Amino acid sequence: MLPPFGKGLPRIALVGVTGYGAIYLQLIREALQRREIVLKAAVIINQEKVPNLVTELQAAGTVIYSSAAAFFTQEAGQIDLCLVPTGIQWHARLTISALHAGMNVLVEKPLAGSIADAQAIRAAEATTGHWVAVGFQDIYTLEARWIKNQLLSGAIGELRDISMLGLWPRSRAYFERTTWAGRAAAEDAAVLDSPLNNAFAHFVNLALFFAGETAGESATVSIDSAELFRAHQIEMFDTAVVRGTTNSGARCWFGVSHAIAQTRQPEIVLEGTSGRIEWWHEQRCTVLHPDGRRQVFPLPSAENARVLMFEAMLARLRDPQAPVCTTSIAEKHTRFIEDLQHTGLIREFPARSIDWKHDTDSGSEIPVVQGLADALGVAFKQKSRLATVLEMTPSKLLVS
């Protein structure tokens, strides 16, 4: 059972407790055990599906609401921080409602499904005087802030190239888990769900943050070429290679896929005029200094990064200058995704090139595009277009 809440602690609310909301709920549980916060309210639409959780929260003094509208009306002015770990289509609507109800907000990544929605959130921030932080958890680690400072201080010279690669197999069940997965829009709002805006959004955003010209700024990217493919039967794409240029002139390369058999954890490479930084998700970071020194240090797990993110929220409530992933930072990622939607034609991988493999964990099938993982690895090293590499392979795999 959760301990009853005390007095004088930050008043927290949670909108959604299932799906990814369960991860936020666990962060809340741990903070409650440490008696750092009050969970004053929670929105649980389908309470009949989680009766034990409802009982647990109510026993701890949490007020349960069956609709977000009722919550915002009844709790206006009573919540210090509202957590919004919902589907992308609800990010803007719920965040703006929370701001106008006198609440600060932590909204799960991405900030929104469109630039219009992102700008509406920022306008609501300015109007209400409350702040929004975004759940791009990697930015909240000390290591990420240290890397950013190293780049700003010229530790590897002028930043010339940023590249990011990530390969995570995903089965049909992954795209069947929600009504918005793999879709461009849902419930009258933009979603633009894709590997770049969902599973790998953390790392795209982190790369843009590293490339930003100031400590609290991310880079803007102009897209030079976009190769968008799909093996899954979805509206959006499951594989992409995107090349671009930042506002400061650095070249960018992003490659991701869900249509492969083997996992390759995300990695970010930052190349300067006199050094190099290599970042491996949940593993390590290597800095190659201009004088030949090689500096290696471990990186925290995603779980630890989320703990740091939650701690940053509590710090921000105490100190308005405490760093968070701001809407200004996160908006650059949203702009990149929307620009990509306008510039990239989604192409189908030919059926003859796809092997469907059974996935024991999900009980569903994963599409494995022949030669794709190796081709993406080569394109990552060369910073080239994927089609160029595919045409060079013996199989002559081409997309239709």
N, C-alpha and C positions, 0 to 999 in steps of 0.2 A: 504494500500500500504506500501511496505517496504521503509525505508528511503534510499536515495542515499548513497553510501559508501564514506567514507572520506579517508584521506591520513595518512600514517604511522601506520595503523592498521594491525593486522595479516590477511593475504590473505588466505581465506578458499575456498575449492572446495568440491562439493558434487557429488558423482557418484551414481545416483539412487535416485528418489524422491518419489516413490510409495512403497507400502508395508511397511516394517519396515523403509524404507528411509523417510517416512512421519514423523516419530518420530524425526529423526535427523534434518529434515527440521524445525520442531518446535523449537528445541534447537537453531538452527541458527537464526530463526525469533526473538527469545527473545534476543539473543546476539546482533543482528542488532539494535533492538529497544534501547538497552543500548549503542549502538555505540561502541561496543567492538571489532568488527571484520569487515572485508570486505568479502562478498560472491562474489568472483571474477568470478567463473565459476561453471557450473553444467552440468552434463551429463544426458540428458533425451532422451532415445532412441525412445519412442513412444510419441512424443510431441503432436500428434493429440488427444491423450486421456486426456491431461491436458492443454488445450489451455489457460485457465484463469491463471493457475500457470505460464506458460511460459511468458505470458504478464506481470504478476506481477514482476517476476524476472528480465526480460529485462528492465522494467521501473526503477528498482533499480540499473541498471548498470551491472547486471550479464550477462556474455556471456554464451549462451546455445549451447551445442554440442550434436549432434545426435549419436556420437560414442565415446567410450573411447579412441580408437586409435587416433582420431583427437584431442581430448582433451590433451592427454599426449604429442603429437607432438607440438601443438600450445602453450601450457602453461608450457612447460619445463622451470624450473628455476624461474617461476613466482608465485608459490603457496607455502605457508608456511605449510599448513596442509590440507591433502586430506582425506575426510571422505568416507568410503567404507561400506555402509550398504546393501550389496548385498547377493545373495544366496551363500551358503558355497562353491560351486564349483568354484566361481569366486574370493574368498578371496586371494588366493596366487597369481594368475595371475595379478589381479589389484594392489595388494599391491606392488609386485615386480616392476611392470611398474611405479608406482608412485614414488617409491624410486629412480629408475634410471632416473626419470624426475626431480630429485632434490627436492622431496616433503617428508615431514614427514607424517605419516599415522595414523589415527584411523580406525581400521578395526573392524567390528562387530564380536561378538563371534560366533563360536569358531575361533581360530587363522586360522585353515585350516582343511581340511578333512583327511589329512594323515601326518605322521611324515616327509615323504620326502618333502611335500609341506611346512611344518613348518620350516624345516631346510633350505629350499631354501630361505624362507623369511629372516631368520636370517643371512644367508650368504649375501644376498643383503643389509641388514643393515650394516654389517661389511664392505662391499665393498664401499658403497656409503657414509657412515658416517651419514646417516639420521636415525631417530628412528621410531619405530612402537609401538603404544599402542593398546590394545585390549579392546573391549567393554564389558568386564565383570564388569558391573556397580557397583556391591556390594563392590568390593575391594576399590572403590574410596571413600567410606563413612568413616567419622572419627571414627565411631563405630567399623568398621572392623579393622582399623589400631590399635585402642585401644585394641581390643581383642587379636590381634596378639602380641602386646607388652606385654600384661598380660601373655600370654602363654610363650613367650620367657623369661620373668622374673621369671617364676616358680610359678606364683600366684596360680595355682591349682596343683602344683607338676609336675611330669613327665607325659606327655600326653600318655595315654594308649589306649584309644578307641575314634574313630570318627565315628559317624553314621549320616545318612541323609535320610529323608523320604519326598516324595512329591507326591500328588495325584491330578491330574488335568484332568477332563473328556475332551475328544476330540472327535468330531464327524467325520463322513466320509468327510465332507466338509473341515476339517482341512488338511487332506491328499490329497485333490484335489485342494488346493489353488495354488500350484506351481508344476512344472515338476520334482522337486527334493525331495519333501516331502516324507518321508518314504523309500527313496532309498539309496542304498550303493554308487552309483556313478551317475553322470549326466554330460553331455557335456564334456566327456573325462577327468573328474577329480573326485577324491574321495569326497564323501559327508558324508557317514556314519550317515545319519540323524536318530536320535532316541531321546527319552526323555532325555537321558544322554548327548547327544551332541547338543541338541537344547533347548527345553522348560526348562529343569532342569539343563542345562549346567552351568548356573550361580552359582548354589549351590554346584554342584560337584567341580567346580573350587575353590569356596570359601573355602570349606572344605579342599581341598588339600593345599590351601594357608595357612590356619590356622595351618596345620600340618607341614609346612616347617620349617627347622631348623634355618633359618636366616630371617631377616626382609624382604628381597627381594626375597625370595625363596619359592617355593611350594614343596610339598613332591612327591616323586615317589612311585607309588603303584605297588606291585607285586600281581597279581590276584590269589586268592586261589580257588574261585569257582564263576561261573557265571551262573545264571538262566535267560534265555532270552525267553520271550513268546510274542505271538501276538494274538489279537482277530480281529484286523483290517486286511483287505486284502491288505497288504503291503509287501514290500521286507524285511524291517528291523523289529524291534520289538517295541512294545508299552508298554511293562511291563518288569521290570528287578529287580533282586536282585543280587547284586555283593558283595562278601566279599574279602578282601585283607589285605595286610600288607605293611606299609610304609617303606621307607629305614631306618627309625630310630626305627622300631620295633613296632609302634602303629598299632592296629587292625582297619580295616575300614569296614563299612557296608553301602551300598547304595541301597535304594529301591524306585522305581518310577513306576507310571502307568498312562496311559490314558484310561484304559478300566474299569472305575469305574463310579458310579453315582454321588457321592458327592465329592466336593473339600476338600482337606486337604492341607493347605498351607505348603510350605517347611519348615522343621525344621532341625537344625543341633545340635547335642549333642556332646560336647567335655568332655571326662572324664579323669581326672588326678588321680594321686596317692593320692591326698589330697583335691580335689575339683572338681567342675563341672561347665561348661558353657552351657547354653541352648539358642539357637538363633532361633527366629521365624520370618520368612519373613514378613516384613512390620508391625510387631507388637511390639515385645519387646525382650530384652536379659536379662537373669537372670544369675548371677554369684553366685555360692555357694562357699564361701571362706573356707579355712581350719579351721578358728576360729569360724565357724558357722554363720558368717554374710551372709545375703542374699541381694545382690545388684541387683536392677531392673531398667532398663532404656529403653525408647522407641527407636525403629529403624525407619529410614526414609522410606518413600514410594519408590517404584521403580521409580516413576517420579522424586522425589527429588534426588535419587541416580544418575539418568542420568544427571541432572543438575550439580551435583558435578563432574561427569565424564567429562563433557564438560569444566567446569572450570579448571579441572586438565590439560586438553590439552593446554589451554591458558597459564597456569602456566609453563608447560613444555617448551613451546616456549620461555618463558622469562628466565627460569632456567633449565639447563640440568639435575640438580639433583632433580627436583620436581618429586615426586613419581607417577608412573602410573602402570597399569597392563602391564608388559613387555612381550615380546615374550618368554623370559626365563620362566616366571611364566606360561603363557598360554600353552607353549609347553608340560608341564607335564600333563595337561588335555588331549591334543591331543594324547599323548603317551598312556594314560590310555584307551582312546576310541579305539585306533587302536589295542592295546593288547587284549581288550575285544572282538573285532571282530574276532581275531584269536583263542580265547579260548572258546567262547560260541556258542553252537548250538542253533538256534532259534527253539522253539517248538510251535505248535499250541494249543490254548485252544480248547477243543472239542466244537463243535457247540451246544451240548445240555446244556452246562454250560453258554451260553451267551444269555442275554436278550437285544434286541435292543430297545433303548428308543428314542423317538422323542425329538430333541433339538430345542426349539422354536427360539433361537437366530440364529442358523445357518440354520434352516430349513432342517436339516439332522438328521441322527441317531447316537447315541452313544452306543457302545457295553458295557454292564455291566456284568462282569464275576461274577457269583454267589459266594458270600463268599470271594471274592478277597480282598476288602478293609479291612475287619476285619483281614484276614490272614496276610496282609502286616503290619497292626498295631501290631499284636502279634510278627511277625518276627522282626520288628523294636525294640521292647522291649527286645526280647531275643537275638538279633543279630544272628539269625539262618537262615538257608536256608528256602526258601519259601515252597519247596516241603515237608519239615518236618512238617510245620504247616498245610498245606493243608491236609495231610494224617491224621492229628489229628482231623480235623473238622468232625462233624456228617455227613455232606454231602459226605464225602470221595471224594471231588473234586480232580481229578488227571488230568494231562495233557497227551495227547496222545503221 
